[in-house]
Amino acid sequence: CEILSSLPLQMSLYFNVYFFPFWWVITVAILCLKYPALSDYYKFILVTIMILVSLTELIRLYLGYVGNLLEKVPELAGFWLLTLLPQLPVILFLLFNEGLKIHSLERAVHIIFAAFLAFQVVAAFLTLKRMVNTLASRFRLTEFHRLEEQRPGAG
């Protein structure tokens, strides 16, 4: 029985679990410092983003752990989609939008978080591809053996 889970993806998830609270504290602290200087719509956007990223990250990391360690395709696919769609664009928005008055420490933690996300998108895609191909081969082989047993004159 071949192990299909990805060690690089699991290591990335492990370090991401410890980095996320650090990223969150830094981002909230800098948000509190620059909040009075921001326009009203940027205030609303940043608060919404922090709530969205916080909730999504908890779900995303759980799905990544379960999907990778237990070799479950639906959970790993959910992790990949949550990484690709809401998380990566939001972090890139926080990283590159100059209207947010980005501080250097904030830029540094966003770059690290974006690197984690980009690596996880690629690693999860490759792991998903390998898992799906292997599980499809196992299914075909099982069906073949089942049909061989049902064939008249077999035995």
Beta strands, then each sheet from edge to edge (+ up, - down):
end
